[in-house]
Amino acid sequence: MTEADLPAVMAIERATFPLDAWSEGMLRGELADQPRTRHYVVAVEDEQIIGYAGLAVAADQADVQTIAVLAERQSKGTGSALLTELLAEARRRGAVEIFLEVRSDNPRARSVYERFGFEEIGVRRRYYDDGTDAIMMKRKLDG
């Protein structure tokens, strides 16, 4: 992902996360840390950005920062492809485990993460701006 991708990414961000979308400034800050501690990618189909994902890595731990796919492109493998790329990058950077938070009211995303081997490790009460809890998940990374 580059700054040139931000208009399309922000449109997806606002549509996907209407209650707690990141600001453009937050995303610019994330991109500014590429490649040092961040890795952001976009999924493109027919020359249109249809999804994006971001990863943070420090020492041997990684965090999925965000994943979003256009609503009409969900359930077609894009999110799984993005997550696969984040897992691969975390391994390339030497991470041995990867963490994420998912909204407790998003069972669809949670089932994708479980399919990828993530396990629930806790709950962050009222984590999101609208008061929704976050389910914390973790997965060990193989070599």
Secondary structure, DSSP 8 states (H G I E B T S, - for coil): --GGGHHHHHHHHHHH-TTT---HHHHHHHHHTTTTTEEEEEEEETTEEEEEEEEEEETTEEEEEEEEE-GGGTTTTHHHHHHHHHHHHHHHTT-SEEEEEEETT-HHHHHHHHHTT-EEEEEETT-STTS--EEEEEEE---
